[in-house]
Amino acid sequence: LFGSEGGPDRVRELIALYQDALRTAPASGARPGSRAALMTAGFCHEDPRVAAERGTELVGWYIE
């Protein structure tokens, strides 16, 4: 499960890292699945300014 913070370039980097780890993992024992998921957050409000300010605050809280 990847978070979307950092933007598309960071997500691509993390997925590539994960896929590389899958390729180089030892063949013995349980192996993780090859599928990945992306999580993102959203905040809606009728006033775009409030949505941007409050959404930024909530994402900041989550990252902390």
Backbone as CSV, one residue per row, in Angstrom:
resi,resn,N_x,N_y,N_z,CA_x,CA_y,CA_z,C_x,C_y,C_z
1,LEU,0.857,-1.171,0.000,0.000,0.000,0.000,0.897,1.226,0.000
2,PHE,0.737,2.056,-0.985,1.530,3.276,-1.106,0.647,4.484,-0.850
3,GLY,1.223,5.525,-0.258,0.525,6.793,-0.106,0.850,7.673,-1.299
4,SER,-0.036,8.584,-1.623,0.182,9.436,-2.792,0.973,10.703,-2.467
5,GLU,1.301,10.923,-1.184,2.071,12.115,-0.873,3.432,12.023,-1.562
6,GLY,3.907,13.120,-2.050,5.143,13.144,-2.812,4.908,13.209,-4.307
7,GLY,3.677,12.930,-4.723,3.320,13.067,-6.122,3.635,11.845,-6.963
8,PRO,3.292,11.932,-8.238,3.435,10.794,-9.154,4.866,10.262,-9.267
9,ASP,5.848,11.145,-9.264,7.233,10.684,-9.390,7.633,9.826,-8.193
10,ARG,7.234,10.233,-7.001,7.550,9.458,-5.798,6.817,8.116,-5.814
11,VAL,5.571,8.101,-6.243,4.811,6.848,-6.324,5.500,5.895,-7.304
12,ARG,5.917,6.388,-8.472,6.625,5.546,-9.451,7.901,4.971,-8.837
13,GLU,8.624,5.806,-8.090,9.864,5.366,-7.445,9.589,4.242,-6.442
14,LEU,8.554,4.409,-5.624,8.231,3.394,-4.618,7.751,2.090,-5.243
15,ILE,6.946,2.180,-6.284,6.464,0.972,-6.950,7.636,0.248,-7.612
16,ALA,8.550,0.973,-8.226,9.731,0.346,-8.837,10.571,-0.353,-7.775
17,LEU,10.726,0.273,-6.626,11.469,-0.327,-5.517,10.807,-1.627,-5.070
18,TYR,9.490,-1.610,-4.952,8.733,-2.789,-4.542,8.885,-3.900,-5.574
19,GLN,8.729,-3.571,-6.841,8.835,-4.579,-7.899,10.241,-5.176,-7.954
20,ASP,11.255,-4.347,-7.730,12.629,-4.833,-7.707,12.832,-5.784,-6.525
21,ALA,12.264,-5.444,-5.379,12.376,-6.316,-4.208,11.695,-7.657,-4.468
22,LEU,10.575,-7.648,-5.163,9.902,-8.902,-5.505,10.772,-9.768,-6.408
23,ARG,11.420,-9.151,-7.380,12.263,-9.896,-8.324,13.473,-10.516,-7.637
24,THR,14.012,-9.843,-6.629,15.248,-10.300,-5.994,15.011,-11.056,-4.690
25,ALA,13.752,-11.230,-4.298,13.445,-11.948,-3.054,13.799,-13.422,-3.193
26,PRO,14.257,-14.044,-2.097,14.550,-15.484,-2.141,13.302,-16.278,-2.527
27,ALA,13.484,-17.367,-3.236,12.369,-18.178,-3.711,11.742,-19.022,-2.601
28,SER,12.419,-19.221,-1.496,11.886,-20.071,-0.428,10.944,-19.288,0.488
29,GLY,9.988,-19.974,1.085,9.073,-19.344,2.037,7.950,-18.595,1.353
30,ALA,7.152,-17.936,2.169,6.003,-17.170,1.660,6.489,-15.955,0.884
31,ARG,5.814,-15.678,-0.202,6.166,-14.506,-1.012,5.002,-13.525,-1.014
32,PRO,5.322,-12.248,-0.924,4.245,-11.246,-0.993,3.646,-11.201,-2.392
33,GLY,2.439,-10.694,-2.477,1.774,-10.563,-3.764,2.441,-9.513,-4.624
34,SER,2.260,-9.623,-5.924,2.885,-8.678,-6.853,2.023,-7.448,-7.102
35,ARG,0.826,-7.424,-6.541,-0.057,-6.277,-6.741,0.213,-5.214,-5.681
36,ALA,-0.044,-3.986,-6.038,0.151,-2.861,-5.123,-1.119,-2.010,-5.117
37,ALA,-1.306,-1.267,-4.048,-2.466,-0.369,-3.939,-1.967,1.042,-3.638
38,LEU,-2.732,2.026,-4.067,-2.401,3.430,-3.836,-3.508,4.065,-3.022
39,MET,-3.126,4.729,-1.959,-4.086,5.412,-1.101,-3.918,6.918,-1.277
40,THR,-5.011,7.604,-1.345,-4.968,9.065,-1.396,-6.105,9.608,-0.541
41,ALA,-6.001,10.838,-0.141,-7.018,11.449,0.714,-7.654,12.619,-0.021
42,GLY,-8.861,12.933,0.347,-9.544,14.073,-0.244,-10.409,14.769,0.796
43,PHE,-10.659,16.024,0.592,-11.521,16.795,1.481,-12.374,17.693,0.593
44,CYS,-13.668,17.616,0.746,-14.589,18.401,-0.081,-15.274,19.485,0.740
45,HIS,-15.496,20.624,0.131,-16.213,21.738,0.753,-16.729,22.627,-0.375
46,GLU,-17.844,23.301,-0.146,-18.411,24.149,-1.201,-17.528,25.352,-1.522
47,ASP,-16.704,25.776,-0.572,-15.783,26.899,-0.787,-14.401,26.318,-1.109
48,PRO,-13.892,26.515,-2.321,-12.598,25.940,-2.700,-11.452,26.372,-1.782
49,ARG,-11.518,27.587,-1.264,-10.463,28.069,-0.363,-10.439,27.264,0.928
50,VAL,-11.632,27.023,1.491,-11.740,26.224,2.712,-11.263,24.798,2.440
51,ALA,-11.659,24.244,1.297,-11.242,22.885,0.944,-9.718,22.799,0.863
52,ALA,-9.081,23.766,0.217,-7.624,23.756,0.081,-6.938,23.911,1.432
53,GLU,-7.400,24.850,2.250,-6.772,25.085,3.556,-6.961,23.896,4.490
54,ARG,-8.197,23.431,4.598,-8.497,22.323,5.514,-7.887,21.012,4.997
55,GLY,-7.942,20.793,3.698,-7.340,19.590,3.129,-5.841,19.545,3.366
56,THR,-5.167,20.673,3.181,-3.733,20.758,3.434,-3.426,20.471,4.901
57,GLU,-4.236,21.015,5.791,-4.062,20.782,7.229,-4.207,19.290,7.562
58,LEU,-5.236,18.655,7.006,-5.468,17.236,7.305,-4.376,16.341,6.737
59,VAL,-3.913,16.619,5.534,-2.842,15.816,4.958,-1.548,16.006,5.777
60,GLY,-1.297,17.233,6.198,-0.132,17.493,7.064,-0.201,16.690,8.351
61,TRP,-1.381,16.639,8.951,-1.581,15.857,10.173,-1.295,14.380,9.905
62,TYR,-1.800,13.867,8.798,-1.619,12.458,8.475,-0.133,12.124,8.272
63,ILE,0.582,12.968,7.560,1.993,12.721,7.292,2.818,12.748,8.578
64,GLU,2.442,13.620,9.507,3.155,13.679,10.786,3.039,12.358,11.484
